Amino acid sequence: MRIVNQISVLLDNAPGTLLKLSNILDNEGITAKALLTASTAESSMVRLVVNDPERAAAILTTFGYNYEVTAVLAAEVPDHPGGMNAILKPLAGSDVNVHYLYTTINRIGRETIVILGVDKIDEAARILKQNWVRMVGEEIYSL
């Protein structure tokens, strides 16, 4: 199975907190390959796929960040109308819940790569593969 590691960082919802995180990672040679931020009144959740997740986790520990490393899927969206449904329809039909979805900053070819946080990762990967969706693995770290 082709699993990608994602880092989720909990930040205060205040001006400059995302910039501080970005600067720390940039200064250590960690680059975001995909990024999603979502906030509530008090906090922000930043989800990142980076070039070196293990090193990024060590850096975040050193700087005292509250973070979690989780397994996610990366899949290429077919480049045609309804392409996203090629991913979403088989998952919904198999009772796999998509908790969140976001795209990478770069691509491998023409197709957009989406990061999928799902409730049943092994089943989702199997279903997507059966439906001819190209899964992306560790090559995402070098985009």
SVG drawing of the C-alpha trace seen along z (x, -y; Angstrom):
<svg xmlns="http://www.w3.org/2000/svg" viewBox="-22 -39 40 43">
<polyline fill="none" stroke="black" stroke-width="0.4" points="0.0,0.0 1.2,-3.5 0.9,-5.6 2.1,-9.1 2.9,-10.7 1.2,-13.9 2.0,-16.2 -0.8,-18.0 0.2,-21.0 -2.0,-22.7 -1.4,-26.5 -3.0,-29.4 -5.3,-31.3 -3.3,-34.5 -1.5,-36.6 2.0,-35.4 1.8,-31.8 1.7,-30.2 4.5,-32.5 6.6,-31.4 6.0,-27.7 6.8,-28.3 10.0,-30.1 11.2,-27.4 10.6,-24.7 12.1,-26.7 15.3,-27.5 15.7,-23.8 15.3,-22.9 11.8,-21.4 9.5,-22.3 5.8,-21.8 4.5,-19.6 0.9,-20.0 -0.7,-22.3 -4.1,-22.8 -5.1,-25.2 -8.4,-25.4 -9.2,-27.5 -11.8,-27.9 -12.1,-30.9 -9.1,-29.9 -6.9,-27.5 -5.8,-26.6 -5.0,-23.1 -2.2,-23.0 -1.9,-19.8 1.3,-19.4 3.0,-16.8 6.6,-17.8 9.8,-16.6 11.2,-14.9 8.4,-14.1 10.7,-12.4 13.1,-15.3 10.2,-17.8 8.7,-15.9 12.1,-16.1 12.3,-19.9 8.7,-20.4 9.5,-18.5 12.6,-20.7 10.5,-23.9 7.8,-22.6 5.0,-22.3 1.9,-20.1 1.8,-17.9 0.7,-14.5 2.0,-12.3 -0.7,-10.4 -1.0,-8.2 -2.9,-9.6 -3.4,-8.7 -2.2,-10.7 -4.1,-10.1 -4.0,-11.6 -7.3,-13.1 -8.1,-12.2 -7.8,-15.4 -11.3,-15.5 -14.8,-16.7 -16.0,-14.6 -12.4,-13.5 -12.8,-14.0 -15.8,-11.7 -13.5,-8.9 -12.1,-9.1 -15.1,-10.1 -17.8,-7.8 -16.1,-4.5 -15.1,-5.5 -18.7,-6.6 -20.0,-3.5 -17.8,-1.4 -18.8,-3.4 -15.4,-5.0 -15.7,-8.5 -13.5,-11.2 -12.6,-13.5 -10.7,-16.0 -9.1,-16.5 -6.5,-19.0 -4.2,-19.3 -0.4,-19.3 1.5,-22.4 3.3,-20.6 2.3,-17.8 4.1,-14.8 2.4,-15.1 -0.8,-16.8 -3.0,-15.5 -3.6,-17.2 -2.6,-15.1 -5.0,-15.1 -4.3,-14.2 -7.1,-12.2 -7.7,-11.8 -10.1,-8.8 -11.5,-6.7 -10.5,-3.3 -7.2,-3.9 -6.4,-0.3 -9.8,0.2 -9.7,-3.2 -6.3,-2.4 -7.6,1.0 -10.8,-0.5 -9.0,-3.3 -6.5,-0.9 -9.4,1.4 -10.9,-1.7 -7.8,-2.5 -6.9,-5.6 -3.1,-6.1 -1.8,-6.3 1.3,-8.3 3.7,-7.1 7.0,-8.4 7.8,-10.1 5.5,-12.9 8.3,-13.9 10.6,-14.9 8.0,-16.8"/>
</svg>
